[in-house]
């Protein structure tokens, strides 16, 4: 049983997608392949697929993936560990609330981000939502700055998450 299975029985456990996420993807001109890593119940995957993105939802939770498939059968679902999933063929990699950089996970998550940045194809975009934390944001930005490739910043701001009574750092970078 995946850690989140028990939460996913509640509809919209994590709430609705951020308005800023929807606005970003509505205005983004390239409607290509998108992978939602840690897709959960599909709160982001479903509306993005409706916008015309070719969405693959990846999660370890079979419960979450079944909910996605039931409501959005046109989304490809893959039960897999996001730490080993190959992102190299996607135009957009989405990570919503996937990273925390807590001390116990910092090395593993840092390696994940480094691997994603390295394996992304030129022109691909990484979109990340990270709970506001100067320490965690510094870790993420340091990984990007130290990457072997250069990235253009498309978004770098804070957004409100009313369901969690907190803010998230919204970062989107495009590989040159």
N, C-alpha and C positions, 0 to 999 in steps of 0.2 A: 504494500500500500504506500503510495507516494505521500509525502508529508502534507500536501495541500488537499488531498482527496476529501477529508472530512469538512473542509471549508467550502469546497466546490458544490456541495449539495444545496447550499443557499444561493439562490439566484442573484446574480450581480454582486457577488461577495465583495469585490473590490470597487464597486461602483461603476459609473459610466466612464467612457474615455474622456480625457482632458479636452476641453474646448480648443486649447492651443494646439494639441496634437492633430485634431481634426482640421483646424484652419491651416496648419503647416502642410499637411498632405493634400488638402484641396487646392492650394496654390502651387504646390510642387508640380512642375510641368511634365516630369518623366513618370509615366505609369508603367513601371516595369515589375520585376519580380521582387517580392518583399518577404523576408523571413521574420516572424515574430518569435523571438527566443523567450521561453518561459511564458507562453501565450495564456496559460491559465484557462479561464472560461471563454476567452476570445473577445474580451471587451474592446480591444484595439483591432484585432484581426477582422472581425465582422464588418465594421464600418469601412475599413480600408479596402476590403474586397469589393464592397458595394460601390466604391469610388472608381473601381477599375484596376486596382492593383492585383497582380497574380500572387496571392498570399499563401504561404506555407506556415502553419502554426506548429511550433515545436514545444513539447512539454514532457515531463516524466509522468504526469498524471493522466492515466487513462480516463478517469472520471471527467476531467476538464476537457479532454479531447473529444469525448463522446458528446458533451454538451455543445461544443463548437460544431461538430458534424451534424448534429440534430437541427441546429438553427441555421447553419450556413453550409449546406452540403457541397458547395462549390469551392470551399477552402480545403486545401490539402493539409492533412494532419499527420504528424510524425511523432510517435512516442520515442523520445530519445533524451539522452543526457546533453544539455546545452554545451557542456564543457568539451564534448568530443564531436559535436555536429559540424559538418563542413559548410561554411558560409561563402565559399569562394565563387559560387555561380550567381549569387544574388546581387541585385542592384541596390537594395536597401536592407539593412539589418536593424531591427527594432529591439531594444531592450528596455522595457518599462518596469521599473522597480525590481530589476534583476540583481543589481549590484548594491552592496552596502559597505564593503570594505571594513567590516568589523575585524578586529585583530585575528580572530580564528579563521577568517575567510580571506584575508587581505592578499596573501600570496597566491591562492588559487584564483581569485577573481582578477587580480592584476595580470596573471598569466593568460587568463581567458581574453581579456581586453587586448593584450599585446598580440595574441594569436589572431584574433579577429582583424585587428588593424593590419597585420602582416598579410593575411590571406585574402582580404578584400581586394576585389579587382579595381583597377584604376577607374575613377568616376563613381564608384560605389559610395553610399552614404550610410554612416552609422548614426542612428537616432537613439539617444539615451535619456531616460528620466531617472534621476537619483534624488532621494530625499535630501533636502537641504542640510548640508553639513560641511563646514569649511574644511574639515580634515579629509572627508571622503572626496569632496570635489577637487581638492589639491592632489590627491592620489590619482584620480582620473585624468586631470589635466597634465600631470607629470608624465603619465604613460603615453599620452598623445604627443606631448612635446618631445619625448625621447624615442619615439617610434622611428623606424628606418625610413619612413616615407613622410611626405608633407601632406598636410590637410588644410582645407579651407573651412573656416567656421561659418556655418549657415545659420545657426541659432545658438544663443548662449544667454539664457535669462531664467528668471524664476517664475513659476506659475503656482497658483493656489490649487490645493487638493482638498475641497470642502469635506469630503467623506472621511478623510484622515485628520482633518483640522491641522494641516501642515502645508508646507511649500515643497515643491520639487524643483531641482535644477534641470532645465531642459537644454540639452546640448545636441546639436546635429553637426557632424563634420563630414566633409567630402574628400575622398582620397584623390590627390593629384596624380 
